[in-house]
């Protein structure tokens, strides 16, 4: 139960510096913090702009949003390819970028002051990252292909389209010793559809990438987005019972989905609230450090985000330890690709040579801290299914009244596989252990008698 006093006026709590700096926490910044706190600090400080792939993805999102609005206006589930390309050409101009504050929607944006890539609203004082970005021509050619596929391959249920690029917000609360802190979080949905008498919402999230997750999975970012969008939609639309995140990959016209139900809402709210509290605590320390003239600490986390970190040279994690994110440019990617090709060839040749050796000499022991292991052939049984001709002949004989043992058609055969394995304990090993135990017992008895 939240005390009535905490509802009467805002309480900044123990992390007031962070609450004042971030009166509203945007989903994009919270997502970056979730993956790597230090990277989110770099991004907020705006030391560099978007990478070219990020700019390409942002431009496509804008094109898709304008296409949805045009389809909704025309009440058509498809958009002609030439119309989509015309929208692309118009979007590349970026003439409508940074024209309104995302918080108060005011058009009073300072035309000169851009502190580290941040726009300043003259009406409410809000600072927000600029959406103006540079996109080289070599990236535009990819956009042509993606936009054409988006228009040609897909039909959308625009009759159930609820909103496009809608920014939703909700409030989460965390407790401290003196009361409660209320924090406002926001997120913008690419597109929102509602079906089944407005009880099932589908949130479209476009992913301009070459990699597709497994058919039953969403991307590595998807878990956070799924839960964040579900929280926003459930709170904003009380009639919604289910929220499905649809990650749509326009390069393949292929979706990946994941669904949350309203009964899971409080778990989701608790997760987001805990993340927000950590966000406030760490940022409060950073801001306090800046006031004292020192750089406050933000913990780094190695992973995929390292590949597009704003300031990789400032990260304390050595490049070789950044796991999936250690490749920073095309030249390094080409070098790693060459190493991989050579490595695969070495593995293939080494395995063939080792198979020939173990075929004649038996398994090779491997030094392993987890226990005794070896590399060699392992015997296993396989059941071979009858071919179609044999099965049809047996069924014909059975239909003619002749007794047929269908189980006998499935023959069990012994085969071997070359693999790493734990050696089986043989009878000789067990007998040796029993003998050793008996000898140790006899020696102990003799020592006790001698004593």
N, C-alpha and C positions, 0 to 999 in steps of 0.2 A: 504494500500500500504506500503510495507517495504522499507524504505529509502535505496538508493544505498550505502550509507556509511556503513550501517549495514551488507551489503553483502561482503564488501571488506575484512574484517578480523573478526575473532571470537570475540565476546563481552561477557565477563564473567558476566557482570551485577552486581546487588547488592548482589548476593549470590555466590560470586566467590569461597568461600571456599568449598561449596557443589559442584560446577561445576568442580573444580579441583580434588576433592575426587572422584567424579563419572562422569568422562568424557562420559561414556555410562551408561544408566540406564537399567538394565535387567528387563524383564517383571515380573519375579518371585519376585524380590525385590519390584517393584512398586505395584504388587498385594498385597503383605504382608502389605505394607504401607497403601494401600487403606482400608484394613480391620482393622488394628491397627498400628498406627505409632510407638508406643513403642515396640510392638512385632517385627516389622521389624528392629528396632535398635538392639534388642537382637540377632536376626538371623544374621545380618551383622557382628556383633562383634564376632560371632562364638564361643560363650561360650560353647555350647554343639553341638553334631552332630545330625543326623536325628533320629527320633523315629523309632521303628521297623516297624509300619505300613507305614511310609513314605519311609523307605528303601525298603520294599516289593513292594510298588507301583513304585518306581524308577527302580528296577530290572525288573519288568514286562514291563515297557515302553521300556527298552533296548531290551528285548526279542522280543517285538512286532515290533520294528524298524528293527531288524535283520531278522525277518520273512518276513516283507514287501520287504526288499532288495532281499531276496532269491526268493520270489514269482516273483518279477519283473525280476530277472535274468532268471528264468525258464519260464517266461511268462505264469504262472499258477495262477488262482484266489484262489486256496486253497493250504495249506501246510499240508503234512502228519503229524499226531500226533507224530510219532517217530522222525521226523525231527525237529519239534518244541521243543520236550523235549531235543534233542541233543543241540539245540541252548540255551535252559535254562541252561543245565549243563556247557556249555562253558561260558555263561554270568556270572554265579555265581563265576567264577574265578576272574573276574574284572581285568584281566591282561592288558586290554586296557584302563583303566581309568586314567585320568589326564595326558595323553600323549601329548596333544596339547592345546595351548592357545585358548580360544573361540573367542578372538578378532583378533589376527594376525595369528592364526593357526601355530605358531612356536612350535617346539617340545623342545625348550630350557626351560624346567621347572625346577626350583630349586628343587633338590631331597631331600634337608634337611630342608630348611626353610618353615615351615607351621605355620604361625602366626595365632593362634586361628582358625585353620581349613581352612585357606585361602592359596591357592597356589600362587606362584609368578612366572610370566613369566620373564625370564632373557633378552628377546628380547625387549619387549615394556614396561615392568614394571607393567603390568596389574596384579591385584590381583583378584582371583576368587575362589568361594567356592569349596572345594574338592568334587569330586563325589565318592570317596572311602568310603564305608559304611559297617558296620557289620550287617549281617542278621542271626538271630538265626535259628536253625533247625526247630523250631515249626512254623516259618513263611514260611519256604520253602515248607512244606506240602501243604499250601494254594496255593502257586505258581504252584505246580504240577496240582492241580485241575483247576486253572484259565487258564493255558497255554493249557491244554488238551481241554477245552471248546472253547477257542479261535481258535484252529486249527480244531476241529471237527465240530463246529456249523456254521462257517462263510465262505463266499466266497466274495472276494474283486475284484473290477474292476481295476486290475493292469494295464490294457491298458491305463487308464486315470490317473495313478499315476504320479504326477509331482515331488514330493520331499518327502524325509523322514528325519525327524529331521533337517529340514532346518532352519537356524537362519536368520531371516529377520531383517532389521533395517529401520528406517525412522527418519526424523527430524521434531520436533515441535518447535514453536517459541512463546515466550511470551514477551509482551512489558513492559517496565518500563520507567521512566521519561527521561532517557538518551538515549534510543534506544531499541534494540531488543536482546534477548538472544536465541540462537539456542541450542537445546538439542537433543541428539541422544538417541533413545530408541530402544531396540531390544527384540525379542521374538523367541523362537524355537517352530516350529510346529511338533507335533507327525507325522502327515502325511498330505499331500495336494493332493487332486484330483481335476481335472478340467474337466468339461463336457459341453455339448451343445455348441460345437465349441469354447471351451475355454472361455466362458463368465460367467460360473457359477462355483465357487470354493467351495469345501467342505473340511473343516479342521477337521481332526479327533483328538479328545482329549480323551484319555483313563482315566476312573475313576474306580479304584480298590476299590470300596466300596460296602457295603451290602445294602445301602438304594437307592431306585430308586425315582427320582422326579415324579411328576404327568405326565401323558402321553403328556401333552401339554406344559411342562415346562422343563427348564434346572436347574442345581444345583445352590446353593446359590453363588458359585464362578463363575458360568457360565456367568453372565451378564458382569463382567469385562473382562473375557477371550474372549467372543464373540466380544466385541467392540475393544479390543486391537488387536486381530488377524485380524479383518476386516480392521483396519487402516493399518496394516503392509502389508496385501495382496493387498488392493486397491492401495497403493502407489508403491508397487514393481511390480505389474502386471496391467498396465493401461487398458488392454482389459477386465478385469473382471468387470462384472456388479453386480453380487450378490455373497455374501460370506455366507455360511451356516456352523455354528459351529455344529459338530456332537459329542456330548458327548456319548461315547460308554462304556457301562458297561459290561465287559467281564464275570463277574460272572453270568450274565443272558443273554448274547448275545443280549442285548437290547440297542437301541439308543434313544437319546433325541436330538432334533434339534431346532435351532433358526437361522433365516436368516436376514441379513442386505443388503440393496440395496445401490448402489453408491450415490444416491441422499441424503442419510443420512450421508455421509462421513464427511462433515464439522461440523455437530453437534458432531459426535464422536471425531473428532480432537480437538474441543473446550473443550470437557470433559477431554480428556487425557492431553491436555496442561495445563488446570487448576490444575489437579492433580500433574503434574510435577512441576509446580511453587510452590505449597504447599510443595512438597517434598524438593525442593531446599531451601525454606525459613526455614523450621524446621531443616534440616540437617546443614545448615549454622550456626544456633544458637547453635546446639550441638557441632559442631567442634570448634566454637569460645569459648564455655565454656570449652572444653577440653584443649585448649591452655592456658586458665586462671587457669586451675587446678580444675575446677568444672564440675559436670555432667550436661550437657545441658538437657533442658526439651523436652520430647516427649509425646504428649497426649495419654493415654491408651483408648481403646475402648472395652467394655465387649461384648462377643459374642462367637460363635462357635470356633473361633481361640484360645480362652483360653485353649481349650482341648489339644492343642499341642504347647503351648507357650514354648520358649526356657528357660525362666527364670521366672516361675510363682511366685516364692518366692520373686522376686524383683518388682512385680507389685503392685501399690498402691491400686488397686481395691480389696476390701475384697472378699474372696472366695465365700461367700454366695450371692454376688451381680454380679457374672460373668455370670448369665443367663445360656444359653445353654452350656457354657464352664466350669461350676463349677466342673465337674467330672474329676479327674486327673489320676486315676489309676483303675485297675480292682477291688481292694478291695472296693473302694468307690462306684464303679458302682454296685457291688453286694449289698452293704448296701442300696443304693437308690432304687434298684429293690425290695428289701424286703419291704421297706417303701411303695412303690407304690402298691404292692400286698395287704398289710394290709390296706392302705388307700382306695383302691377300695372296699374292703370288708366292711369297716366302712361306706362308702358312700351308698353302696347297702342296708345295714341294716337300716341306718338312713332314707333313702328315703322310704323304705317299711313302717316303723313306722309312718313317717310323712304323707304318703298317707292314712293310716288307720285313723289317727287323723282328717285330713281335710275332709275325706269322711263323718264323723259324725258331725264335728264342723265348717266346712267352712275354707276358706283360712287363712293363717297365715301371719300377716304383717312382713315386713323386713325393718330394718333400712338401709336406702340408702341415701347417700348425693345427689344423682341425683333426688330424689323425692320419692313419695309414691310408694312402690312396695309390692307385696305379692306373696306367694308360695301356689299354690293350683290348683284346677281343672278349666279349661277354656273350655267353650262350643264352638264347631265349627261344621260347616256343611261339609259333605263329599258326593261326588257323586259316587255311586257304579256302576261300569260297569256291564252289563249283562254277564253271563258266555257264553261260546262258544255254548253250546247246545241251550240256549234260543235264541241267535242271529241267529243261523242256522234255527231254527223253524220259527222265525219271517220272515226271508228272503224267506223261502219256501212258507209261507202264502202270502207274497207280490207277489211272482212270480206266484202264482195261481190266482191272481186277488183280493184277499181279502184285505180290507183296514187295514193297520198296522201303528200304531204311534210308530216309532222307538225311538223318543225322550223320550217316556214314559218308555222305558226299562231302561233308566238311572235314578235310583232312588236316591233322595237326603235324606241323613240320618243325624241325629244329634248325635254327639259324644263328648267326653271330653278328654282332655289331661292334665296330671299333669305337671305343669311348672311354672317358675317364670314369672310374668307379672305385668303390670300396671293395677290396677282395673278400670273398666269402671265407668263413672259417672252416677249415677242413678237419677231418677226424684226427689227423696226426697232430694238429695244433692243439686240439682239445685234450688229447692224451698227454702231450708234453706239459701242459699247464697243470693237469692233475698230478703228474709225477713230480713236478717242481714243488707243488704245494706239500706233497707228502714228504719230500726231502727237507723242506724248510721246517716242517713240524718235527721231524726226527732230530734235526740239528738243535732245535730249541729245547727238546727234552734232554738231550745229552748235555747241553750247557747248564741246564737247571740242576741236573744230578751232580755234575762236576762242581757246581757252586756250593 
